[in-house]
Amino acid sequence: MDVENINYSSEFILVVDDEEFVREPIVAMLNRLGFKADAVGTGQEALDKLEEKPYTFLLTDIRMPGLIDGLELIKRSKESHPDVSAIAMTGHSKEFNYVEVVNTGAADFVNKPFSIEELEAKIKRAIIERNIRQELNRLSITDALTGLYNQGHFYARLRSELARAKRQGHNLALILLDLDGFKQYNDSFGHPAGDKLLQTVGKIINGSVREGVDSGYRYGGDEFAVMLIEADATVAEMMSVRIRNGIKEACDLTASAGCAVFYDNLTAEELVGEADQRLYELKERKKNRKGLKRVPRN
């Protein structure tokens, strides 16, 4: 990801100022630069707007009437929408210092009146800083080889989704999957070929799940996990078959899978344990079938 490659048209800025003759020219300025922008006059209106639309940026005056001034707005917005960057505006710079403003969660502040060049520079810097944070976070939860999420993120996400499933009464299904004969594959073709195979499996999993809903993980070695949101056992089995067929077709290698569905008050470890047990049982059945094939007939 190029953190400095900024597409202004993908940024949606909410301008907050109680004076219309101030906020409207700022919106025009932002539109001229290529940003999408809306404007409201109070902190409460801003909080309401943040719930309604996918804003990426907040540009707010500090001094505003009512219970929610600019600093309080930034503080509340960061609690409910932590990914929204914020810059504070003020015409009273002597009353506020940089540290005070940043401590509320703002990326920067700008003194009114300001030029379009100064505003663009401030916003661009804040976006780059946000992109760097997001990229570092992505790298920390991603398996570098396959592009899937890593095991650490798997357990964090699983606990979060279990709590949500319990709270909302939704289904949650889990698939654990590993490759049959991967060690022999590595021994025969070498580790670079094995790595390439794992990368292919990662692409198959990512291409099979619902983007933004389900998620795939490299659990470790040649083991993978797939989390299916609001899915029952039937859906989990269908997804398992789809992924295993995709692996067979692309890699000429079979895979085994075990599925489990959340019920009652299962913990993350218990749900994983159920899926793992079914995976183990399937692999044992496969081994037994192979053993029987090797028994000579009289």
Secondary structure, 3 states (H helix, E strand, C coil): CCCCCCCHHHCEEEEECCCHHHHHHHHHHHHHHCCEEEEECCHHHHHHHHHHCCCCEEEEECCCCCCCCHHHHHHHHHHHCCCCEEEEEECCHHHCCHHHHHHCCCCEEEECCCCHHHHHHHHHHHHHHHHHHHHHHHHHCECCCCCCECHHHHHHHHHHHHHHHHHHCCCEEEEEEEECCHHHHHHHHCHHHHHHHHHHHHHHHHHHCCCCCCEEEEEECCEEEEEEECCCHHHHHHHHHHHHHHHHHHHCCCEEEEEEECCCCCCHHHHHHHHHHHHHHHHHHHHHHHHHHCCCCC
